[in-house]
Amino acid sequence: MNTLSQPSPNTISDKPKTVCFHDGECPLCNIEIKAMQKMDKDKAIHWVDISKDKQALDAAGISYQQAMDNIHVLDDQQEMITGVKGFLVLWQHLPYYRRIVPVIQKVPFILRIMEVFYRLFARYRLKVTGRTPQKGKSI
């Protein structure tokens, strides 16, 4: 299990925040991330742009390439979760989204379909957005 030192909490609570490692240079990713950030009124999620914060990746034990290949979410129990299951962790903190999480978790084929589409998106998102892969990019 990888751990990441949490930023100073904005609230009185000492509870660790959920951390989302996302590609801030991906226009498609940014649409979804910005929408989720607006919904995160309680500031329950610490949003880490992997294109700008190599130290956070290092602290979490994630390589830049791993972070580019798959979204990574560190839950409030300090467990690293990737892919669609990572999105479910994020969505549990957000209004509207939190209502669909139990449905996705209980209906197995929905999660599997989402995983297939996410893998395709993750694999081809650079090409779709006109970006070139930058293996081992130093930030």
C-alpha positions as CSV (number, residue, x, y, z in Angstrom):
1,M,0.0,0.0,0.0
2,N,1.4,3.4,-1.0
3,T,0.8,6.4,1.2
4,L,1.0,10.1,0.5
5,S,1.3,12.8,3.0
6,Q,-1.9,14.7,3.0
7,P,-2.0,18.5,2.5
8,S,-3.1,20.5,5.5
9,P,-6.8,20.1,5.8
10,N,-9.0,23.1,5.1
11,T,-11.4,21.9,7.8
12,I,-11.2,21.1,11.4
13,S,-11.3,17.4,10.6
14,D,-8.0,15.5,10.7
15,K,-9.5,12.8,8.3
16,P,-7.2,12.2,5.3
17,K,-8.6,13.4,2.0
18,T,-9.2,11.3,-1.0
19,V,-6.5,12.2,-3.6
20,C,-7.1,12.2,-7.4
21,F,-4.0,12.1,-9.7
22,H,-5.2,13.5,-13.1
23,D,-3.7,14.7,-16.3
24,G,-4.1,18.4,-16.3
25,E,-2.9,18.6,-19.9
26,C,-5.7,16.5,-21.3
27,P,-8.5,18.7,-22.6
28,L,-11.1,15.9,-22.3
29,C,-10.0,14.9,-18.8
30,N,-10.1,18.5,-17.7
31,I,-13.8,18.8,-18.7
32,E,-14.7,16.0,-16.3
33,I,-12.2,17.0,-13.6
34,K,-13.4,20.6,-13.5
35,A,-17.0,19.5,-13.3
36,M,-16.1,17.3,-10.4
37,Q,-14.1,20.0,-8.7
38,K,-17.1,22.4,-8.8
39,M,-19.3,19.7,-7.2
40,D,-16.6,19.1,-4.5
41,K,-18.1,21.8,-2.2
42,D,-16.8,20.1,0.9
43,K,-13.2,20.0,-0.5
44,A,-13.2,16.2,0.3
45,I,-10.8,15.6,-2.6
46,H,-7.3,16.8,-3.1
47,W,-6.8,17.2,-6.9
48,V,-3.2,16.6,-8.1
49,D,-2.3,17.6,-11.7
50,I,0.3,15.0,-12.6
51,S,1.7,17.4,-15.3
52,K,2.7,19.9,-12.6
53,D,3.4,17.9,-9.4
54,K,6.0,15.2,-9.7
55,Q,6.7,15.3,-6.0
56,A,3.1,14.1,-5.3
57,L,3.6,11.2,-7.7
58,D,6.9,10.3,-6.2
59,A,5.4,10.4,-2.7
60,A,2.6,8.1,-3.8
61,G,5.0,5.7,-5.5
62,I,3.4,6.3,-9.0
63,S,5.5,6.8,-12.1
64,Y,4.5,9.5,-14.5
65,Q,3.8,6.8,-17.1
66,Q,1.6,4.8,-14.7
67,A,-0.3,8.0,-14.0
68,M,-0.7,8.7,-17.7
69,D,-1.9,5.2,-18.4
70,N,-4.6,5.1,-15.7
71,I,-6.3,7.5,-13.3
72,H,-5.1,6.9,-9.7
73,V,-7.1,7.7,-6.6
74,L,-5.8,7.4,-3.1
75,D,-8.9,6.8,-0.9
76,D,-9.3,8.1,2.6
77,Q,-8.0,4.7,3.9
78,Q,-4.7,5.4,2.0
79,E,-5.4,2.6,-0.5
80,M,-4.5,3.3,-4.2
81,I,-7.3,2.5,-6.6
82,T,-7.1,2.9,-10.4
83,G,-9.4,3.1,-13.3
84,V,-13.2,3.1,-13.1
85,K,-13.1,1.9,-9.5
86,G,-11.0,5.1,-8.8
87,F,-13.8,7.2,-10.3
88,L,-16.3,5.4,-8.0
89,V,-14.2,6.5,-5.0
90,L,-14.3,10.1,-6.2
91,W,-18.0,10.0,-7.0
92,Q,-18.9,8.8,-3.5
93,H,-17.9,12.3,-2.4
94,L,-19.9,14.2,-5.0
95,P,-23.6,15.1,-5.1
96,Y,-25.6,13.4,-7.8
97,Y,-22.7,11.0,-8.7
98,R,-22.9,9.3,-5.2
99,R,-26.4,8.1,-6.1
100,I,-25.2,6.0,-9.0
101,V,-22.2,4.4,-7.3
102,P,-24.2,1.6,-5.6
103,V,-26.0,0.8,-8.8
104,I,-22.6,0.5,-10.7
105,Q,-21.2,-1.6,-7.8
106,K,-24.2,-4.0,-7.7
107,V,-24.8,-4.6,-11.4
108,P,-21.6,-6.3,-12.5
109,F,-22.0,-5.8,-16.2
110,I,-22.2,-2.0,-15.8
111,L,-18.8,-1.9,-14.1
112,R,-17.2,-4.2,-16.8
113,I,-18.7,-2.1,-19.6
114,M,-17.4,1.1,-18.0
115,E,-13.9,-0.5,-17.6
116,V,-13.8,-1.5,-21.3
117,F,-14.7,2.1,-22.4
118,Y,-12.3,3.7,-19.9
119,R,-9.4,1.5,-21.1
120,L,-10.1,2.4,-24.7
121,F,-10.3,6.1,-23.7
122,A,-7.1,6.0,-21.7
123,R,-5.3,4.2,-24.5
124,Y,-6.3,6.6,-27.2
125,R,-6.9,9.9,-25.4
126,L,-3.5,11.4,-26.4
127,K,-4.1,10.6,-30.1
128,V,-7.7,11.9,-29.9
129,T,-6.6,15.2,-28.3
130,G,-3.7,15.6,-30.8
131,R,-1.0,15.1,-28.1
132,T,2.0,12.9,-28.5
133,P,3.0,10.4,-25.8
134,Q,5.9,11.6,-23.7
135,K,7.4,8.6,-22.0
136,G,9.2,9.4,-18.9
137,K,8.4,13.1,-19.1
138,S,10.2,15.1,-16.5
139,I,8.1,17.6,-14.8
